[in-house]
Amino acid sequence: MNYLVLLAFLAIVASLGSALYFMMKDGQDGKAKTNNMARALAFRVGFSILLFVCILLAWKLGYIEPTGLPLK
């Protein structure tokens, strides 16, 4: 489970970095901007939602347990 979370987090950071790259590259040459940046940000949102759903599913199936502060 830890590897899945780490892999998803790395995918989120990588897609955010690629969106930054496309934003900087597409704005320099004066041509019309492509949809690369929007696509990279859409993948980032998708990866974030997938990570959230996987964490909820793992909690529901008992793979992970909450370890918050004890209730008084």
MIRO-38772 format. One record per atom (N, C-alpha, C): x, y, z; residue in three letters; atom name. Coordinates in Angstrom, 2 decimals. Atoms other than C-alpha are relative to their C-alpha. Example, Ala and Ser with C-alpha at 12.3 -4.5 7.8 and 13.67 -1.06 7.14 Angstrom:
<pts>
pt px 0.89 py -1.19 pz 0.00 resn ala name N $
pt px 12.30 py -4.50 pz 7.80 resn ala name CA $
pt px 0.90 py 1.20 pz 0.00 resn ala name C $
pt px -0.82 py -1.19 pz -0.06 resn ser name N $
pt px 13.67 py -1.06 pz 7.14 resn ser name CA $
pt px -0.77 py 1.09 pz 0.73 resn ser name C $
</pts>
This chain:
<pts>
pt px 0.82 py -1.19 pz 0.00 resn met name N $
pt px 0.00 py 0.00 pz 0.00 resn met name CA $
pt px 0.86 py 1.25 pz 0.00 resn met name C $
pt px -0.88 py -1.16 pz -0.04 resn asn name N $
pt px 2.85 py 2.36 pz 0.76 resn asn name CA $
pt px 0.56 py 0.33 pz -1.37 resn asn name C $
pt px -0.56 py -0.22 pz 1.33 resn tyr name N $
pt px 4.27 py 1.87 pz -2.71 resn tyr name CA $
pt px -1.03 py 0.62 pz -0.94 resn tyr name C $
pt px 1.06 py -0.58 pz 0.82 resn leu name N $
pt px 0.92 py 2.67 pz -4.32 resn leu name CA $
pt px -0.18 py 1.48 pz 0.30 resn leu name C $
pt px 0.14 py -1.41 pz -0.39 resn val name N $
pt px 0.62 py 5.92 pz -2.37 resn val name CA $
pt px 1.20 py 0.80 pz -0.50 resn val name C $
pt px -1.20 py -0.69 pz 0.46 resn leu name N $
pt px 4.21 py 6.86 pz -3.18 resn leu name CA $
pt px -0.02 py 0.17 pz -1.52 resn leu name C $
pt px 0.08 py -0.07 pz 1.45 resn leu name N $
pt px 3.71 py 6.07 pz -6.87 resn leu name CA $
pt px -1.03 py 1.04 pz -0.45 resn leu name C $
pt px 1.03 py -0.99 pz 0.35 resn ala name N $
pt px 0.50 py 8.12 pz -7.02 resn ala name CA $
pt px 0.49 py 1.41 pz 0.31 resn ala name C $
pt px -0.53 py -1.33 pz -0.35 resn phe name N $
pt px 2.18 py 11.05 pz -5.23 resn phe name CA $
pt px 1.05 py 0.45 pz -1.01 resn phe name C $
pt px -1.00 py -0.35 pz 1.01 resn leu name N $
pt px 5.08 py 10.95 pz -7.67 resn leu name CA $
pt px -0.65 py 0.34 pz -1.33 resn leu name C $
pt px 0.72 py -0.31 pz 1.23 resn ala name N $
pt px 2.64 py 10.90 pz -10.59 resn ala name CA $
pt px -0.64 py 1.38 pz 0.08 resn ala name C $
pt px 0.60 py -1.32 pz -0.19 resn ile name N $
pt px 0.87 py 13.96 pz -9.16 resn ile name CA $
pt px 1.06 py 1.09 pz -0.16 resn ile name C $
pt px -1.07 py -0.99 pz 0.08 resn val name N $
pt px 4.14 py 15.86 pz -8.76 resn val name CA $
pt px 0.57 py 0.09 pz -1.42 resn val name C $
pt px -0.52 py 0.01 pz 1.37 resn ala name N $
pt px 5.37 py 14.80 pz -12.22 resn ala name CA $
pt px -0.95 py 0.71 pz -0.96 resn ala name C $
pt px 0.93 py -0.68 pz 0.89 resn ser name N $
pt px 2.19 py 15.96 pz -13.94 resn ser name CA $
pt px -0.06 py 1.49 pz 0.29 resn ser name C $
pt px -0.07 py -1.42 pz -0.32 resn leu name N $
pt px 2.38 py 19.26 pz -12.08 resn leu name CA $
pt px 1.25 py 0.63 pz -0.60 resn leu name C $
pt px -1.23 py -0.49 pz 0.61 resn gly name N $
pt px 5.98 py 19.66 pz -13.24 resn gly name CA $
pt px -0.11 py 0.10 pz -1.51 resn gly name C $
pt px 0.15 py -0.07 pz 1.45 resn ser name N $
pt px 5.06 py 18.85 pz -16.83 resn ser name CA $
pt px -0.93 py 1.14 pz -0.40 resn ser name C $
pt px 0.86 py -1.15 pz 0.28 resn ala name N $
pt px 2.26 py 21.44 pz -16.69 resn ala name CA $
pt px 0.80 py 1.30 pz 0.07 resn ala name C $
pt px -0.87 py -1.17 pz -0.09 resn leu name N $
pt px 4.83 py 24.01 pz -15.56 resn leu name CA $
pt px 0.89 py 0.11 pz -1.22 resn leu name C $
pt px -0.86 py 0.00 pz 1.19 resn tyr name N $
pt px 7.12 py 23.00 pz -18.41 resn tyr name CA $
pt px -0.78 py 0.47 pz -1.23 resn tyr name C $
pt px 0.79 py -0.39 pz 1.17 resn phe name N $
pt px 4.35 py 23.31 pz -21.01 resn phe name CA $
pt px -0.43 py 1.46 pz 0.09 resn phe name C $
pt px 0.38 py -1.39 pz -0.16 resn met name N $
pt px 3.28 py 26.66 pz -19.56 resn met name CA $
pt px 1.16 py 0.92 pz -0.40 resn met name C $
pt px -1.16 py -0.83 pz 0.32 resn met name N $
pt px 6.81 py 28.04 pz -19.88 resn met name CA $
pt px 0.38 py -0.13 pz -1.48 resn met name C $
pt px -0.41 py 0.24 pz 1.39 resn lys name N $
pt px 7.51 py 26.48 pz -23.29 resn lys name CA $
pt px -0.99 py 0.61 pz -0.99 resn lys name C $
pt px 1.00 py -0.47 pz 0.95 resn asp name N $
pt px 4.22 py 27.37 pz -24.99 resn asp name CA $
pt px -0.13 py 1.51 pz -0.02 resn asp name C $
pt px 0.15 py -1.45 pz -0.03 resn gly name N $
pt px 4.34 py 31.00 pz -23.92 resn gly name CA $
pt px 1.15 py 0.76 pz -0.64 resn gly name C $
pt px -1.19 py -0.70 pz 0.48 resn gln name N $
pt px 7.79 py 31.80 pz -25.38 resn gln name CA $
pt px 0.01 py 0.24 pz -1.50 resn gln name C $
pt px -0.17 py -0.11 pz 1.44 resn asp name N $
pt px 7.44 py 31.24 pz -29.10 resn asp name CA $
pt px -1.06 py 0.86 pz -0.68 resn asp name C $
pt px 1.00 py -0.88 pz 0.57 resn gly name N $
pt px 4.38 py 33.44 pz -29.63 resn gly name CA $
pt px -1.08 py -0.72 pz -0.79 resn gly name C $
pt px 1.03 py 0.76 pz 0.71 resn lys name N $
pt px 2.37 py 30.66 pz -31.28 resn lys name CA $
pt px -1.21 py -0.21 pz 0.91 resn lys name C $
pt px 1.18 py 0.31 pz -0.79 resn ala name N $
pt px -1.06 py 29.62 pz -30.17 resn ala name CA $
pt px 0.33 py -1.11 pz 1.00 resn ala name C $
pt px -0.29 py 0.99 pz -1.04 resn lys name N $
pt px -0.96 py 27.65 pz -26.93 resn lys name CA $
pt px -0.73 py -1.30 pz -0.30 resn lys name C $
pt px 0.61 py 1.31 pz 0.18 resn thr name N $
pt px -1.63 py 23.96 pz -27.11 resn thr name CA $
pt px -0.73 py -0.41 pz 1.26 resn thr name C $
pt px 0.74 py 0.50 pz -1.16 resn asn name N $
pt px -3.72 py 21.92 pz -24.73 resn asn name CA $
pt px 0.86 py -0.85 pz 0.92 resn asn name C $
pt px -0.87 py 0.86 pz -0.81 resn asn name N $
pt px -0.68 py 20.23 pz -23.19 resn asn name CA $
pt px -0.07 py 0.33 pz 1.48 resn asn name C $
pt px 0.03 py -0.38 pz -1.39 resn met name N $
pt px -0.79 py 22.23 pz -19.98 resn met name CA $
pt px -1.33 py -0.40 pz 0.64 resn met name C $
pt px 1.31 py 0.37 pz -0.54 resn ala name N $
pt px -4.52 py 21.69 pz -19.49 resn ala name CA $
pt px -0.11 py -1.51 pz 0.16 resn ala name C $
pt px 0.03 py 1.46 pz -0.09 resn arg name N $
pt px -4.11 py 17.97 pz -20.17 resn arg name CA $
pt px 0.83 py -0.48 pz 1.20 resn arg name C $
pt px -0.83 py 0.39 pz -1.13 resn ala name N $
pt px -1.28 py 17.70 pz -17.62 resn ala name CA $
pt px -0.69 py 0.31 pz 1.33 resn ala name C $
pt px 0.72 py -0.34 pz -1.23 resn leu name N $
pt px -3.36 py 19.50 pz -14.98 resn leu name CA $
pt px -1.22 py -0.90 pz 0.20 resn leu name C $
pt px 1.12 py 0.94 pz -0.12 resn ala name N $
pt px -6.34 py 17.26 pz -15.76 resn ala name CA $
pt px 0.49 py -1.36 pz 0.50 resn ala name C $
pt px -0.57 py 1.24 pz -0.51 resn phe name N $
pt px -4.13 py 14.21 pz -15.21 resn phe name CA $
pt px 0.33 py 0.13 pz 1.49 resn phe name C $
pt px -0.32 py -0.21 pz -1.42 resn arg name N $
pt px -3.01 py 15.71 pz -11.89 resn arg name CA $
pt px -1.25 py -0.12 pz 0.85 resn arg name C $
pt px 1.26 py 0.10 pz -0.74 resn val name N $
pt px -6.60 py 16.09 pz -10.76 resn val name CA $
pt px -0.48 py -1.46 pz 0.03 resn val name C $
pt px 0.40 py 1.40 pz 0.05 resn gly name N $
pt px -7.35 py 12.55 pz -11.90 resn gly name CA $
pt px 0.82 py -0.88 pz 0.93 resn gly name C $
pt px -0.86 py 0.77 pz -0.91 resn phe name N $
pt px -4.36 py 11.13 pz -10.04 resn phe name CA $
pt px -0.34 py 0.29 pz 1.46 resn phe name C $
pt px 0.36 py -0.36 pz -1.37 resn ser name N $
pt px -5.38 py 13.03 pz -6.90 resn ser name CA $
pt px -1.29 py -0.69 pz 0.43 resn ser name C $
pt px 1.27 py 0.66 pz -0.32 resn ile name N $
pt px -8.92 py 11.67 pz -7.03 resn ile name CA $
pt px 0.22 py -1.50 pz 0.14 resn ile name C $
pt px -0.29 py 1.43 pz -0.08 resn leu name N $
pt px -7.61 py 8.16 pz -7.70 resn leu name CA $
pt px 0.70 py -0.35 pz 1.31 resn leu name C $
pt px -0.69 py 0.23 pz -1.26 resn leu name N $
pt px -5.26 py 8.40 pz -4.71 resn leu name CA $
pt px -0.97 py 0.06 pz 1.17 resn leu name C $
pt px 0.97 py -0.14 pz -1.08 resn phe name N $
pt px -8.09 py 9.59 pz -2.47 resn phe name CA $
pt px -0.93 py -1.21 pz 0.06 resn phe name C $
pt px 0.89 py 1.16 pz 0.04 resn val name N $
pt px -10.39 py 6.76 pz -3.60 resn val name CA $
pt px 0.74 py -1.26 pz 0.46 resn val name C $
pt px -0.77 py 1.17 pz -0.43 resn cys name N $
pt px -7.62 py 4.18 pz -3.11 resn cys name CA $
pt px 0.23 py 0.00 pz 1.51 resn cys name C $
pt px -0.19 py -0.09 pz -1.45 resn ile name N $
pt px -6.97 py 5.43 pz 0.43 resn ile name CA $
pt px -1.31 py -0.33 pz 0.72 resn ile name C $
pt px 1.29 py 0.33 pz -0.61 resn leu name N $
pt px -10.68 py 5.28 pz 1.25 resn leu name CA $
pt px -0.31 py -1.49 pz -0.12 resn leu name C $
pt px 0.23 py 1.43 pz 0.21 resn leu name N $
pt px -10.93 py 1.78 pz -0.22 resn leu name CA $
pt px 0.89 py -0.85 pz 0.91 resn leu name C $
pt px -0.91 py 0.73 pz -0.88 resn ala name N $
pt px -7.88 py 0.59 pz 1.71 resn ala name CA $
pt px -0.46 py 0.09 pz 1.45 resn ala name C $
pt px 0.52 py -0.15 pz -1.35 resn trp name N $
pt px -9.39 py 1.97 pz 4.92 resn trp name CA $
pt px -1.23 py -0.88 pz 0.20 resn trp name C $
pt px 1.23 py 0.79 pz -0.10 resn lys name N $
pt px -12.73 py 0.30 pz 4.22 resn lys name CA $
pt px 0.30 py -1.50 pz 0.02 resn lys name C $
pt px -0.36 py 1.42 pz 0.03 resn leu name N $
pt px -11.06 py -3.06 pz 3.47 resn leu name CA $
pt px 0.88 py -0.43 pz 1.17 resn leu name C $
pt px -0.78 py 0.33 pz -1.18 resn gly name N $
pt px -8.92 py -2.86 pz 6.61 resn gly name CA $
pt px 1.50 py -0.05 pz -0.23 resn gly name C $
pt px -1.44 py 0.00 pz 0.25 resn tyr name N $
pt px -5.50 py -2.48 pz 4.96 resn tyr name CA $
pt px 0.72 py 1.07 pz 0.81 resn tyr name C $
pt px -0.56 py -1.06 pz -0.82 resn ile name N $
pt px -4.90 py 0.76 pz 6.84 resn ile name CA $
pt px -1.01 py 0.34 pz 1.10 resn ile name C $
pt px 0.86 py -0.37 pz -1.12 resn glu name N $
pt px -6.26 py 2.01 pz 10.16 resn glu name CA $
pt px 0.31 py 1.43 pz 0.39 resn glu name C $
pt px -0.26 py -1.37 pz -0.46 resn pro name N $
pt px -6.72 py 5.57 pz 11.40 resn pro name CA $
pt px 0.71 py -0.02 pz 1.35 resn pro name C $
pt px -0.78 py -0.06 pz -1.25 resn thr name N $
pt px -4.32 py 6.52 pz 14.18 resn thr name CA $
pt px -0.03 py 1.40 pz 0.58 resn thr name C $
pt px 0.12 py -1.37 pz -0.47 resn gly name N $
pt px -5.60 py 9.95 pz 15.17 resn gly name CA $
pt px 0.07 py 0.09 pz 1.52 resn gly name C $
pt px -0.01 py -0.23 pz -1.43 resn leu name N $
pt px -5.81 py 11.44 pz 18.62 resn leu name CA $
pt px -1.15 py -0.76 pz 0.65 resn leu name C $
pt px 1.08 py 0.72 pz -0.69 resn pro name N $
pt px -7.81 py 9.42 pz 21.15 resn pro name CA $
pt px -1.10 py 0.97 pz 0.44 resn pro name C $
pt px 1.13 py -0.81 pz -0.45 resn leu name N $
pt px -11.27 py 10.74 pz 21.98 resn leu name CA $
pt px -0.04 py 0.03 pz 1.50 resn leu name C $
pt px 0.05 py -0.13 pz -1.46 resn lys name N $
pt px -11.77 py 12.04 pz 25.50 resn lys name CA $
pt px -1.41 py -0.17 pz 0.49 resn lys name C $
</pts>
